[in-house]
Amino acid sequence: MTSLTAYLGLFLAAFGAATVLPFQSEPVLIGLLVSGKFSTTWLVVVASVGNVLGAALNAVLGRFIDRFHDRSWFPVKASALDRAVGWYRRYGRWSLLLSWMPIFGDALTVIAGVLREPWWSFLLLVGIGKTARYIVLAAATLGARTAIGI
């Protein structure tokens, strides 16, 4: 596997994992880290950028999807959307630091788009949360790898 292919695969997995698609980027990152063939820093950077851009896509969808909330085919019930909006308004933009969480984080980034969170704060907070998660995952993986002598 070439380096470019590995990094591109990680980027796509991280991008997809941040959207509502059923992807996971953690196994890809762990596999690349364990191989020892790639820069840990670059793996974390690539995964973080892909994941933040996937979250930004969610926010863009949120900015445009709200206009359809009264349609019969709309995938979320009005009551569920109202609860999510209320939760976001209650905890505010700082809740975007939790955008790395499975399922919940994806919905959070969509709601931030619905409520038109400014891009500067969205990208900053989502970037911090998602990058921190990948740093912790990389540190844990490399620590375990060292501990078991791989």
SULGI-V953738 format. One record per helix or strand. SS is the DSSP state (H for helix, E for strand). FROM is the first residue (numbers start at 1). TO is the last residue. If there is no record, write none. Layout:
ss->{SS & SS}
from->{FROM & FROM}
to->{TO & TO}
//
This chain:
ss->{H & H & H & H & H & H & H}
from->{3 & 26 & 40 & 78 & 93 & 104 & 119}
to->{18 & 35 & 68 & 91 & 98 & 114 & 147}
//
